Amino acid sequence: MKEETHCKEGPALETLLVHGATPFEPVTGSITTPIYQSSTFRHPGLYESTGYDYSRTINPTRSELERTVALIEGGKYGLAFASGMGAISSLIKLFKSGDHLVVSEDLYGGTYRLFNEYYGRYGFSFSWVDTSDIRLVEASLRPETRALFIETPSNPMMKVSDIRRCAELIHRRGGLLIVDNTFLSPYLQNPLKLGADLVIHSGTKYLAGHNDTLAGFIVHSDESLAETLRLAQRSEGATLAPFDAWLVLRGIKTLALRMARHEENARRVARWLREHPRVEKVFYPGFEDHPQYALSCSQARGHGGMISFYLKHKEDVAVLLRKVSLILFAESLGGVESLITYPLVQTHGAIPEAMRLSAGVNDRLMRLSVGIEAAEDIIADLDAVFHDCI
Ligand SMILES: Cc1ncc(COP(=O)(O)O)c(C=O)c1O
């Protein structure tokens, strides 16, 4: 894409994505990282180790992926988990009972459920805030606030929060800024470089990219957090299996090409949807009249492949979900296939109605993860369905 994707020193991001942290396996010369499908590792003798002991703790395939994700996200430490939720749950181990976290109100419903229904029971408290409005963020901070957890762009309303200003605000209080960077991927946005302390990924999405595995990541550069996070990872055991780690390593090699195509298609589909008489409103940060378009341009290298939109008529929802044929009605995002989701009952089903509605998730909201098929075929699929709605 653009110049910013090129590091000042060393290879460009596109090159790092292809070659990863270790471009070939040094013993055999294997170009791809071997899948070390072993639960345990033999020790040469007492108090001697190859550096590997047991795969829950450390596995060579997973370690290569962890180094690669840290490298492409601009961090020092990467930790790989069995899913995005596994990563977020381990991250919470940085905090303790009594701590308060300010969280984007418009975020993945599974994160809401984990925080509110699970960690809420263990003495953590959370405030759900529209973090695209920095004044609301500031007003929600309390003496016991230890972190700000944001998704930007948000899920599913595509609001953009100011990473730099959020970092300044929470750092003044000695807290941490955590950014879920799933929607844009490290190819389009690197929150650590903008002042965030920790980055989360559902690696299930763009990083793996093929709707074929679950994965999750934490990336950071803070030595003082490294030990606690490693301990949480290996003690809780939600670590990524070697084959899944290999799938994500393979996915990352084509991240640059895929993201460019996702975005190109998303722009075309978003523009088409916007003109369609059965569509009330389209949410896409790549529109110049999106309220945070300038902010999005200032902190990301692109606007991504996710779109959400309100249909004009609630009755069209069921028709759309039943009749799409190329676009698949399924709950996920970021893979090569276009997927359509109904947040009300799927991704955001766990969120209480009042909060959902205040965030904008109503019964006419659709979320589209635009794949890398030909854009005209995606549009033709939607067009055919809208004809049936009449
Ligand atoms: C933005 C975001 N973060 C985190 C998650 C959780 O990731 P996983 O499904 O890999 O556990 C999701 C899942 O959809 C997501 O969309």
The ligand as an SDF file (V2000), in Angstrom:
LIG
                    3D

 16 16  0  0  0  0  0  0  0  0999 V2000
  -13.2190   -7.8470   17.6630 C   0  0  0  0  0  0  0  0  0  0  0  0
  -13.2000   -9.2150   18.2660 C   0  0  0  0  0  0  0  0  0  0  0  0
  -12.4150   -9.4540   19.3320 N   0  0  0  0  0  0  0  0  0  0  0  0
  -12.3680  -10.6870   19.9020 C   0  0  0  0  0  0  0  0  0  0  0  0
  -13.1370  -11.7370   19.4230 C   0  0  0  0  0  0  0  0  0  0  0  0
  -13.0490  -13.0910   20.0640 C   0  0  0  0  0  0  0  0  0  0  0  0
  -12.2290  -13.9050   19.2920 O   0  0  0  0  0  0  0  0  0  0  0  0
  -12.4140  -15.5080   19.1560 P   0  0  0  0  0  0  0  0  0  0  0  0
  -13.7150  -15.7480   18.4850 O   0  0  0  0  0  0  0  0  0  0  0  0
  -11.2100  -15.8930   18.3530 O   0  0  0  0  0  0  0  0  0  0  0  0
  -12.3720  -16.0560   20.5350 O   0  0  0  0  0  0  0  0  0  0  0  0
  -13.9580  -11.5310   18.3180 C   0  0  0  0  0  0  0  0  0  0  0  0
  -14.7670  -12.6320   17.7790 C   0  0  0  0  0  0  0  0  0  0  0  0
  -15.5950  -12.4770   16.9180 O   0  0  0  0  0  0  0  0  0  0  0  0
  -13.9960  -10.2390   17.7160 C   0  0  0  0  0  0  0  0  0  0  0  0
  -14.7690   -9.9790   16.6570 O   0  0  0  0  0  0  0  0  0  0  0  0
  1  2  1  0
  2  3  1  0
  2 15  2  0
  3  4  2  0
  4  5  1  0
  5  6  1  0
  5 12  2  0
  6  7  1  0
  7  8  1  0
  8  9  2  0
  8 10  1  0
  8 11  1  0
 12 13  1  0
 12 15  1  0
 13 14  2  0
 15 16  1  0
M  END
$$$$
